[in-house]
């Protein structure tokens, strides 16, 4: 009888972000729903927003419980909506891409954690037009701390990136506000750009700015194609576009050989 061989420890560590991602996504859902309104995140019990029924551990199983209940509350039968399974699957997708595209377990974990935080910020901004300091500022600090592993040059690049990410974009936003006579980017956007500079270094900021703008234009065109009316006065949350560009920059910087080959195939030089 042939005994099944246990997977190498390195593979388990590398795949761990994917295994915990649905549960992380469930927690991120709580943060998205409760942080903007000042609700309790860690100590507050999960319950149905319609009847107030406290959810059991079985009812809190990511995705599976939602499917088993047909997307409805067991207590009152009201529709639960697709928010929680959507954010749980989004968190899992981020972890899976981080594992597949980055160059090792450390990068996979960093990319997952970084991506989960950006996902949370993006969702909150999309729903409330807010980028809470309690998430953006620690993200800047985390980028500066991570840079320590790269030595003094990386720390300097990260520090300059954080300063430029905020200061340069602040000047652009002020200039836009003066010329257009209406605000452009908010304070939260500036801090998110600072986080991008802290994580990726100042050299990556032009790429992040360009990529986020392109993603924003594509997003606006997609919205118009779906029937959404956009005018000069329409407020558009820019955080999700900055977040997407920043995370793509991280993955490109920490990409494995397969990703590098793919980028080289499409690169103009």
N, C-alpha and C positions, 0 to 999 in steps of 0.2 A: 504493500500500500504506500503510495507516494504522498508524503505530507505536504500540505500547502506551505509555500514559503512566504514569510511575512515580508511586506514591502520594506525597502531600506528606510532607515530613520530620516534620511535627507528628503526622500520623496514625501514622507508623511508631513514633515515640517513645511515643505514647499506647498503642499496641497491644503494645509490647515486653513488658510484664509478662505478658501472656497467652502470648506465644511462649516465654518462658523458664520459665514456671510449672511445666510437667511436670518439668523438670530440677531446679528448686528443690525440688519435691515429693519427688523421689528423694533429694535430700540431706537433707531434713527427716526422711525415713524412717530414714536412718542415725542422725540425732541422736536420734530417739525410741527407737530400739533400743539405741544404745550409750551415750548420756549417763547414764541411770540406773544402769548397771552399771560405769561408769568405762572404757568401751571407747574405742579410738582412733577419732576421727571424721574428721579430715582426712587422716591418713597411713595409716590402716588400709585394706587392700584389701577390696572386697566379695566375699563368697564364699557358697556354699550352706551354710546352717546345719546341714544333715544330713551331707553328705559332705565339706565343706570345699573343694570345687572353686572356684578363683578365677574370677570372672565376667569375661568379655571385654567390651570396649566395646560390641559388638553386643548382648550379653545385658543390658546396662545401659540400653538405650534405653527411656525411660519408656513404660509401658502397652503399646507395640507389641511389645516383646520378650516380655513376659508372655503376650500373646495368641498370638504366633507359636509359643511353646513349650507352649501349652496349659496354662499355669499350673504347669508341672513343670520340675524341674532337668534340664538336658541330660546331666549326669554320672550321676546316680543314679536319676532318674525320680521322685523324691519331690515331693509337692505343695508349691508355693512359698507357697501362701496368697494371700489377696487384699489383704494389708496394703499392699504397695507401690503397686499400681495405685489403691487407694482413697485413699491420701494424695496421690498424684500428681494424681488427678482433683479432690480437694478443694482442693489448692493452685491448680489451674487455674480452678476455679469461683470462688475468692476473687478471683483476678486479673481474671477476666471481669466479675464484679459491680463491682469497683472501677473498671474502665474504663467500664462502662456507666452507673454511678450517680453518679460523682463529677464535679467541675466542671473538670477539666483534667489534663494529663499529670502535673504535680507531685502532685496529689492521688491520681491513679491509682497512681503508684509508691509514695507513702506508704501508701495504703490497702492495697496488695498486701503490702508489707514488714511492715506492722503486723499484717495478717491472717495472714501466714505464721508470724510469731512466736507469735501467739495460738493458731494451729492446733497448733503444736508443743507448746506448754504444755498445751493441752487434751488432746491425745492422751496425753502423758506422765502427766498427772494421772488420766485415765480408767483407765490401765493400772496405775499404781503408787501413786496417792494422793500424788504428790509434785509440787511446783512448784519446780524448781531455781533457786537464787539466780543461777546463771550466766546464766539467761535473764530472770528477773523484774527483777533490779536494773538491767541494761543497758537494759531496756525503760522503766523509770522515767527513767533518765538521758536516753534518746533523746527521750522526751516533753518533758523540760525543754529540751533542745537545740533541738527543732523549734519550741518556743514563742518562741525568740529572733527568728524571722522576723516575728512579730506585734508586736514592740516591747515596751516595758516593761510595759504593761498585761497583755498576754498572758503574759509571763514571770511576773508576780505571780500571775495567775490559775492558771497551771500549778503554781507552787511551792506555793501554798495548797492546790490540789487534791491534790497528792502527799502533803502533810502530813496533810490531813483524811482522804484516802482510807485512809491507814494508821491514824492516831490514832483517828478516830471509829469505824471498824470494829473496832479493837482493843478499845475500851471496850464496844462491843456484844457482842463475842465473850466478853469477860471476864464481863460481866453474865450472859450465857447460861450460861456454864460454872458460875457460882456458883448460879444458880437451878435449872438442870437437873442439876447435879452430874456433868456430863460435858462434854468439850470440844466446841466447835462448829466454828468456822472455824480453820484452821491458819495458821501464819505465812506460808506461801506465798500463801494467799488474801488476806491483808492487803497483801502486797507487790503483788499483782496489782491490788487496788483502788487502791493508790498509783499504779500505772502508769496506771490509768483516769483518775485525777484529773490526772496530769501531762499526758496527751494531750488530755483533753477539758475540763479546767478544773473548779474546785470546783462550779460551778453545775450541772454535768451529773451529779454523784454521786448525788443522790436518784433520778434517772431510771435510772441504771445499777443501783443497788441494787434498785429496784422491778422493772425489766425482768429482771434476773438471777434474782430470786426467782420471778417468773411462769414464766420458762423452766424453772427448776428444778422447780417444781410440775408443769408439763406433762410434763417428762421423767420425773418419778417416777410420774405417773399412766400414762404410756405403758409404763413398765417393769412396772407392776402388771398392765396389760392384757395384756402379753406373758407373764405368768405369774411374774414375779419377786416374791419375798416381801420386803417391806420392813417393818421394825419400828423401834422407837425406838432400837435399838442399831445399826441398819444404817448403815455409813459410806458417804456419797455424795460423790464428788468434785464440789466446787462450782466448781472452776476453769473447766471448759467453759462453764458458765452465765455466769460473770463475763466470760469472753472474748467470748462471743457478744453479750452486752449492750453491751460496750465497743466492739466493732467496728461494731455497728449504730449506736451513738452517733456514731462517727467518720464513717460514711457519711452519716448524716443531717446532720451539721454541714458536710460538704463536698459535699453533694448538688448535682447539676445541676438545671436548670429542670424537667426531666421528673419527677425524684424529688420536688422541692418541690411540684409540682402534685399528685402522687399523695398525699403526706403531707397536703396541704391538703384534699384530697377526703375523707379519712377522719378528719381532726382535728375534735374537737367544737367548736372555736372558732377 
